[in-house]
Amino acid sequence: MQNSSDLIIQERITRSIYLIRNQKVMMDSDLAEMYEVETKVLNQAVKRNMDRFPEDFMFQLSNEEWEDLQLTIEEQNDDHSLRSQIVTLKNDRGRHRKYLPYVFTEQGVAMLSSVLNSKTAIQVNISIMRVFVKMREWAANYQGLIKKIDELSQNQSEHNEHIRNIYQIIEELVRPSLTERKAIGFRK
């Protein structure tokens, strides 16, 4: 059973995961805040160990990606507008940067635990890995649900076609024939 602080941490992590270049990533400033280090310190540790961070583990955002991400963050903040000003100010941290931010994929986040070797980093990494696993499980369940919906839709289409055919046959049986029939019986 998870306690409320675990759930809060997991929600915070989930809100810090973005989809960029078709990959789920976390921004350096969000990770630094969670690890309780400055973004500059986190990036310096990464740069000292660049051989551990290939392009599929970490990459720097382009200007356009950074602008799009800032819009996404603003929309998130608007959705949570009931937060206090202090929290909002914390969320503004890292928005006015000298350099474009780095983002880390799930593998990059896992690699950070070997670069930032502190108890906080280890605990944060464990929480982040659990969130990524839950997101994969949710995506797998979602794909299964989509498949079931498609199957039901297909079955419904087949049933509708059968009902249309039955209706058409009933209509033909009930409707009087338009062709002239020969009179049956005696003629005078």
Secondary structure, 3 states (H helix, E strand, C coil): CCCHHHHHHHHHHHHCEEEECCEEEEEHHHHHHHHCCCHHHHHHHHHHCHHHCCCCCEEECCHHHHHHHHHHHHHHHHHCCCCCHHHHHHHHCCCCCCCCCEEEEHHHHHHHHHHCCCHHHHHHHHHHHHHHHHHHHHHHHHHHHHHHHHHHHHHHHHHHHHHHHHHHHHHHHHCCCCCCCCCCCCCC
